[in-house]
Amino acid sequence: MIHKINPEATAITPQNDPWDPIRSLQRHGKHVLTSVELTVTNLCNMRCEHCAVGETLTMTEGPRIPLAQVMKRLDQVDRLETISITGGEPSFHEATVRDYIVPLLKYARERGVRSQLNSNLTLDLTRYEMMAPYLDVMHISFNYTSAEDFHRVGFVRAGRPVQRETSEKLYERMMENTAALSRGGMFVSAESMINYRTHERLPDIHRIIAEMGCRRHEVHPMYPSSFAADLPLLSLNDFRASIHRLLDSRDPDIWMLFGTLPFYACSSLEEDRRLLGRLRRERNVTVRNDPDGRNRLNVNLFTGDVYVTDFSDVPAQGSIHTDTLEQVFEKWKTHPLNGSVDCYCPAAQCCGPNLLVVDSYYKDVDFTTRKAVEDSAS
């Protein structure tokens, strides 16, 4: 029997983030599968240098798994609360939006499941308007202060020259689409990476995001993965300074969501705990625990492979052709990699570190043996 959720009980607010795994952990006393991410395309009209799935992008792609089979697997996830649709650029082909994405969004809406789509919003507005009646969150990546930034960052991996005039038109369309969808009532959440290009310019990026009418600004440090594997990695000091700088200048009426931060209440460093304390006290600021492998799986809708992340640093743990998603999730819970970061600190409301964070900064730290320092838990 499908577990249906009352949408009124899952309104998306700073007080209620359906994607945060701590909600289901506290409710069930353990991590359970409540979120499924679906990769619906490997095509994209951009090649951003920070793209977490850049190595999987292609110029052509084969047929997707039939929708009926996908929905059957979703039906089997009894506690499903959220789905995320990602790529590539999911709206690359209008037919994909009409024949595949919209039915998935309708399925989620009818079941009371919250939905998110990850897009660059550079294509025809009509494609996004087709999804608007059924979509809960339009998630975009925004790391720019100008059309020049967009050109430099968004096409660095294109493998061929992209004319400045072409990229400027896409940049303008992205901003116009974002503003239009926001005015129409869509919940647009703009994500910015903290990296070597942006860490000193986040206040300016935030200002543009606010001007476009976005309801939420997501901020995530960039870690080595896919296209970003060889890019400079910021120091923890630079990350801290960047976050403080952004908090000093942000619009307090916009929800600011931080994710995959490399700072923990169990740290012995006072500056880490001071930053976390500030994040807890700031109005309309939240820190999301990492969903990957805790309450979420990713499904490749071409191969059927099931991963614990959409960027596949960990090999596939199963296939929807042979396994239910619950079976794959239970298998992952016994995996040694999961065990290395499977910790929960009630005092800090923390579900432990992201695997990429550990690999980047904490290879010799056993988080399962650490506890929150008292002054950071208050």
Secondary structure, 3 states (H helix, E strand, C coil): CCCCCCHHHHCCECCECCCCHHHHHHHHCCCCCCEEEEECCCCCCCCCCCCCCHHHCCCCCCCCCCHHHHHHHHHCCCCCCEEEEECCCCCCCHHHHHHHHHHHHHHHHHHCCEEEEEECCCCCHHHHHHHCCCCCEEEEECCCCCHHHHHHHHCCCCCCCCCHHHHHHHHHHHHHHHHHHHHCCCCEEEEEEECCCCCCCHHHHHHHHHHCCCCEEEEEECCCCHHHHHCCCCCHHHHHHHHHHHHHHCCCCCEEEEECCCCCCCCCCHHHHHHHHHHHHCCCEEEECCCECCCEEEEECCCCEEECCCCCCCCCCEECCCCCHHHHHHHHHCCHHHHHHCCCECCCCECCCCHHHHHHHCCCCCHHHCCCCHHHHC
